[in-house]
């Protein structure tokens, strides 16, 4: 049986603290990673996917791919959330950077699986820190520009033949980009931090 990675919960209560923002980032990124990776793979496998999901090699590659994709999803959403909080005056520049780093590491550590051979939490954190190093957290930003890593990672990591990925690129990447629209809306609906 496939254990879907990473773990997620639906958030239906107000986000009233920075810990709530962190939890939202971790869980919603997991949801998008699972939804888009498993959806794409199942679509490409067609009706044979139940049989394929009993193959240990396919399960191992799918777990690895989902964790890599989760890292990209978490990077995108974390960056977006903390820039939004800075824009609204909840956090300053240095607080945003520290909270973003902590959220990213927390998400990866809460979903780590020692059976994964290729995924390196420390390397992922170093790449994330490089991504956020020069962000002006409090300046106005275009939200779509934050969701750039996750669409690319679906195509990069999905255990699908390269010739099929080339044909699927636009549709697969759009599936991730469009999935974030509802997540952003949900976040703004739930956000209720004290002033």
Secondary structure, 3 states (H helix, E strand, C coil): CCCCCCCCCCCCCCECCHHHHHHHHHHHHHHHHHHHHHHHHHHHHHHHHHHHCCCHHHHHHHHHHHHHHHHHHHHHHHHHHHHHHHHCCCCCHHHHHHHHHHHHHHHHHHCCCCCCCCCCHHHHHHHHHHHHCCCCCCCCCCHHHHCCHHHHHHHHHCCCCHHHHHHHHHHHHHHHHHHHHHHHHHHHHHECCCC
